[in-house]
Amino acid sequence: QPSQPTPSTKTEIRVGVDSDGWVTALNTYFKDHPIEGINVTAVNEGASGAADKITTDQAAMPDIQLTVDGEVTRNAASLADVGSKIEAKLEANAVARFVTATTVDDKAKYVPLGYDGMAFAYNKTMLAALGVDVSEINEKGLPTSVDTFEEIFALAQDWNANGYKQYKGNEILTAVSLVAGNSWSGYAYASAGGWKILSDKNNPTNAGFGSAEFKAGLEFIATAADSKVKVVSSGTEYSLAPSSALSQEQSADLLNNLTSPMALVGTWENVAGSTAVKEGDEIVFAAMPTWKGNQPGPFIKSKGFVINGYSANVAAAREVLDVLYSAELLQVMLDNTSMPAVLKNGAEFEVTLSDIQSSMINAFQYGYSEVNTAMPNNPSKKVMDAYYGISPENFYKKVWDEAAANTGDARGAWLDGIIKSINTAYEAKVAELNVAPAE
């Protein structure tokens, strides 16, 4: 009787990403380009909170997982090193700050792939139709007629005084969509006075709320309200929009509703598929306009791969990650997500960005990398957790809503009171989080 062939067993490696298009593209790639002895399957596991889920769910999570960089250090004990072969690739290709911020005990734990953040964008076609001169563009990509917030505020005041204009059937009641109603996005506007959160290297928990620069950022929000950069209408009456209208989703007014010519737009948004682009409008990404000579900047993070330290097949996961971290597979990401690639100048990988990704990546150079500093007494928590924990957007919204009642000589003392409340809440949150874990 002829002997039966020995059944072959392959090591199963799952790769978690955050879009169905990316899942399909990766599964197709690994079907057409199999790795000997390894069966690779991509799944949509999301990215935000993914590293935290590795710590809590352990082996139930994929062997390789897309995550946000800020989650890496606090979950470092649950993540395997990426290995020396990939470390060499990181040295040759990755933007160094995203690697060094996620390296623990001299071991790289994270492979940055794409930028995760918001960038300032404007509808050049709409601005021109509204009578704004877009013929001259400055070195940061902005029309010189609106490359400062002073000019944008003056534009809003002019509309309020002399009447609002129409664009494609919509009355344009917003000069620029602010997102002060969101703690992450709102940082961009709170930074308008030059404030850089947690920039005191000698005191890693000092958020800088007591600085003149932070107070100036609150003054910026108040001035935006004074200028009525966003109004609502009731018949023929126009009034300042409430702070509840300042959500992160304001980018929809730019991209799909066609009711605002300027806004912050996230890398997760489908710009290419937006109504504006489909209708032939030109969406351009650039630095945020300056205010009083200061350059505001949104937070910039990244998304990338980690290896699940609880995987039964870490060696095979490193082998798959070596294939994933290549120019060819990075191009697959670029073709199936909105994220621009995190590649340094002179990188060995050669990839092709879409026009939108190229435009967005140019704007990112004016952003601010979110701080990954751990709490001094509790490395499992970041100092940024205290910032988010106090819901700073509630204070930004308070400034917006109460600006009209606190003008002239009263404004400084009113802002000082808000800053005192922010400091009190923040210090209490730091004290709560900065407690050494029980032995």
Beta strands, then each sheet from edge to edge (+ up, - down):
strand 1: 11-17
strand 2: 38-44
strand 3: 64-68
strand 4: 79-80
strand 5: 103-104
strand 6: 107-108
strand 7: 111-123
strand 8: 166-167
strand 9: 170-171
strand 10: 231-234
strand 11: 237-240
strand 12: 262-266
strand 13: 283-286
strand 14: 299-308
strand 15: 368-369
strand 16: 374-375
strand 17: 378-382
sheet 1: 2+ 1+ 3+ 14- 4+
sheet 2: 2+ 1+ 3+ 14- 7+ 12-
sheet 3: 2+ 1+ 3+ 14- 15-
sheet 4: 2+ 1+ 3+ 14- 7+ 13-
sheet 5: 5+ 6-
sheet 6: 8+ 9-
sheet 7: 10+ 11-
sheet 8: 16+ 17-
end
